[in-house]
Amino acid sequence: MTMNQETEYVIELEEKFGFSTLMDLPAFVAATKEKWFNQTLCHVNDSVIRLGILEGEFHWHKHDEEDEFFLVLEGKLLIDLEADDNTIELGPHQGYAVPKGVVHRTRASQKAVVLMVEQDSVVPTGD
């Protein structure tokens, strides 16, 4: 488990479920008390599927070698993009892929539940 004391987020890199396991995401979300929690659910080929329970603001960062995909399941997620000073707003069932090398941050003013897909080599806090 990694916890950043400044922004108070928890990142679990060890996969929670793996193959051939039913993933009850609503139960998992209900049991999670942290405001910013990122859990690796499983690996699929060379990628990881992560569940983010997000409320607050992540720091600006980028991934030099990996793209990152976000799919909102509940709530609203904002993705700020530094290069063009643009903000992407995602609601439930909307997704967005951030290309490698793009400086970005995610934020949610209220609890959002987000599925993330990224290469298993990615460092979630950025390069």
C-alpha angles and dihedrals in degrees: 000000000000121000124183109210094203098056097020100229129146123213120190110195096177110092115253101202116010124183128343094015127122109237112211097195098176090055091047092049092047091052094050114094101177117102093220113034129157117187126183104226101185147322122258111189105305094342137081127220111216133186117215123197100192137185119153132017133313119210125261111270145142139211112228097198107021138067119219129214126202126193117182114221098174135007128003128302126196120203113195116204115203101200098064098020088241132147123209114206117205127190129186114316093011122120140191134188119215110206120230115273095028114126108228145149133203126221140172125191089202132023113300127181113212135180114214129194120194141147112280091241093064119116102220093214092053138253 
